[in-house]
Amino acid sequence: MSNLEKLPVTVITGFLGSGKTTLIRNLMQNPQGKRLAVVVNEFGDVGVDGEILKSCAIPDCPEENIMELANGCICCTVADDFIPTIEALMALDPRPEHIVIETSGLALPKPLLKAFDWPDIRSKITVDGVIALADAEAVADGRFAPNVAAVDAQREADDSLDHETPLSEVFEDQVSCADIVLLTKPDLAGPEGVAKAKAMVLAEAPRALPVVEVAEGVVDPRVILGLEAAAEDDMDNRPSHHDGHDDHEHDDFESVVIDVPEQDDPVAFAAKIEALAKEQNILRVKGYAAVKGKPMRLLVQAVGARVRHQFDRPWKPEEGRQGRMVVIAEHDDVNEDAIRAALVD
């Protein structure tokens, strides 16, 4: 790549647990000869996704090409975090040929696109495309509006009630900003669920969008890389609920970090997390735990009451087998004492 060419950047957005990290891991393992760099943005200060990706580093995307921005939304920390990170990646030798940005599940993509208009980087990089992931099962179940009929009835009765739930706004903004939508976990949704989810996505899209089913993050890189969308120059066609506002707040969501003791049984621990999600309306749980008698670290990923766990790697000596979980929920649903009691006591 000539140093005069703009470096393409792909933004991967999508709700919590939609499969962004799995998708990027597969891209890293099948880069089609391109030198990749990855920026991972976490909501909460435990870098789970970044560490997962670093464990998959290959020569075309070595560990030094994977950078994390933790404890905050990337679109709210442009000057302090985002611009310096992009500049650091561009200064690598050899220089990456494509940058992939995984946003937090709570991030709105449009404010991030506006960051690419900053004079320091506008002449050097371009947004090749925005890829939105949507969990087909969750969308088909209507989880972004828990009771659509009741909301519609209230709006008809009172014109002032035109606001939407925070989760709905995040979902709609991600779809509206996308160049392509990937429907993930189609096996869980089934054919009817996938069809329903696709219809819902297209209903929210402000323009015609391709919607592609993707299982386990496996997609031909040619489908999502090399779109040449120049999204930073196409902002008017990507409407947002927050257009006209200088910034947005994340007070609707809160993350709690819980240190967890060594566990006797992975299955029992997963059951605790499942019960917690149901009782406390938890959106997302992710982190690590130590299991008695096991040298490997237990990786835990939960979306709502759906919990996955696996042993991912041996514990490092300096880690001291300390388990830690990030729990994310809507602000009004966070009860730290109850969360701590469920996971620790």
Buried (B, 14 or more C-beta within 10 A) or exposed (E): BEEEEBBBBBBBBBBBBBBBBBBBBBBBEBBEEBBBBBBBBBBBEBBBBBBBBBEBBEEBBBEEBBBBBBBBBBBBBBEEBBBBBBEEBBEEEEEBBBBBBBBBBBBBBBBBBEBBEBEEBBEBBBBBBBBBBBBBBBBBBBBBBEEEEEBEEEBEEEEEEEEBBBBBBBBBBBBBBBBBBBBBBBEBBEEEBBBBBBEBBEEBBBEEBEBBBBBEBEBEBEBBBBBEBBBBEBBEEBBBBBEEEEEBEBEBBBBBBBEBBEBEEBEEBBEBBBEBBEEBBBBBBBBBBBBEEBEEBBBBBBBBEBBEBEEBEEBEEEEEBEBBBBBBBBEEEBBEEEBBEBBEE
